[in-house]
Amino acid sequence: MLIFTQVLQSPLSDGGLPDLVLDHEQRRHSRLRTVLADGTVVGFALPRGTVLRHGDVLVTEGRRWSKVRAAAERLSVVSCQDSLRLARAAYHLGNRHVALQLEPNALYYPSDPLLDSLCSELGLSVCIQYTAPCMPRPGIPPARLAARARNPSQIHERLDGNRLTAVGAAPR
């Protein structure tokens, strides 16, 4: 069995394996045994807290690599032109630790009848018949939270695409 131990941002020149198709829940695990698209059994042993994203490249000790692909999942879509109402829904869903994909006038989350009824009670329309990869926004990594707790005036974050990066001292 091949064991992936590293995550890279760009593919290596050779040694590629078939794609590794994972749903959102599987991409959140740092230890997992799964199967490549060609049926090869693989595992990964990544640093604790690693969350894989669509397009990440996993590398084995033997320098073999495979690209992560986000699997299509059944998602609920909440859309609204009223940004305050949409923000309230995002707050309530986030407060329940739901993986949210944020768009300008819509929220996407893994389908759940209870969450759908919550959004309906907030006056939003919910569409459940949407199948696509679930790619929620990442939260603040625990290491950044610890750094902020030690010295909150020395660090602030900037969102670059979907990656959170530290950028010097916070403005006063």
N, C-alpha and C positions, 0 to 999 in steps of 0.2 A: 504494500500500500504506500502510495506517495503521500508525504506530509508537507504541506505548505507552511513555511515559517516566517516569511517576510511579505510586506505589502509595498509595491512600488507604484509610482505615478505614471510611468511610461514603460511600454513593453521592451523586453530584451530582444536582441537580434535573431536568436535561434532557440530551438528547444521548446517551441510552443506546444501546448496541449489543447484539446478542445475546450470550449467555453464552460465555465462553471455557473450554472443558472441557479440562483438562490432567491427566495422570497425575502421580504423585509425582516421577518423574525429570524430566519437563518443568518442573514447578514449581520445581525446584532451579536451573534455568538463568537467568542474567540477560540473555542474548542468545538469541533464538529466533525463528524464522519458523514460523508455524502458521496454522490456519484457524479462524474463528469457526463457531458452530453453523449459521449461514446460508450458509456457503461463502466469506465474505469473507476474503481473505488479509491477515494482520496480522503484525506483528513486535513484539518489545519489546526495548528497550535500557534496562535498569534498572541502578542502581548495582551494582557488583561485590559478590557475596555475598548479594544479595537472594534470599530464598526465599519464594515465593508460597504463601499458604494459602487454603483454601476460604473464600470470602466476601470476599477482598480485591478492591478495585476498581482497575483499571488505567485511566489517563487519558492521552490523546494531547495533543500541543501545541495542537490545536484544541479542546480541552476536551470531546472525545467520550470516553465511558467504557464499560467492559465489566466485568462481574463474573466473577471466577474461580470455577469449579466444579471440585471434585476428581472426577476420573473414577473409575468403578468399576474395580478391579483384582483380580486373583486373589491372595488372601492366604493364608498359612498361619497357623493359630491354635494356639498352645500354651497349654493350660490346666492348672491344677493348684491344689489347695487348700493344698499345702505351699509357703509363701512363700519358704523358703530355697532349695528346688529351683528355683522360678521365678526367683529372684534370680540363681542360678548360670547359668541359661540366658540371662537378660538380659545378664549380664556377658560370657559367651562370644560372644553375638551382637553386642553393642556393641563388643567388642574386634576384631571383623571389620568394623566400620563399617557395620553393617546398620541401615537405617532401622527403628526399633521404635516401635510404638504400644503404650503401656503401659496396662493396665487392672488393677483390683484382683486378679483371679485369672487373668489371661490376658495373653499377648503376641501381637501381630499383626505380621507382616512379609511383604514380597513373597515369594511362593512360590519356593523353590529346593530341589531334591532334596538337595543336600549339607547345607544348613542344617537341613532336616527330619531327616536322619539323625543329625546332631549332637545335636539336641534329643531324639531317640529314645534315643540312647546315654546321655543324662543322665537317662533314666527318665521322660520326659514323653510324653504322648500328643499327636500332631500331627494336626490336621484341615486338609486342604488345600482342601476344597470350599467356600470362603467368598469371595464376590465383594462387595467394598465399597470405598469410597474409602480410600486409604492416607494416614493423617494422623498421622505420627510426632511425638514430642515434639521440639522444637527443641533444639539444643545451645547452648552458650555462644558468642555471636558473637565473632569474632576481635578486635574492638575492645575488648570487655570483658576478654578474656584479656590483651591488651597493657596495659590499665589496671591489672589485678591484678598483672602482673609488675613494673610500675613502683613501685607502692605497695600491697602486699597488705592493709595494715591500714586503708586508706581506702575500700574498696568491698566490698560483698557483694550477692548477688542474691536476689530473691524471685520465685517463680514465681506469676504472676497468670494463672490459666487456663492457656493455652499460651504466654504471652509472658513472657520473662525481663526483669526491670527492676532497675536499680540502686537501692539504697535507703541512702544515707548511709554513715556510717562503720560498720565491723564492730564488734560488741560485743566488749569485752575480757574 
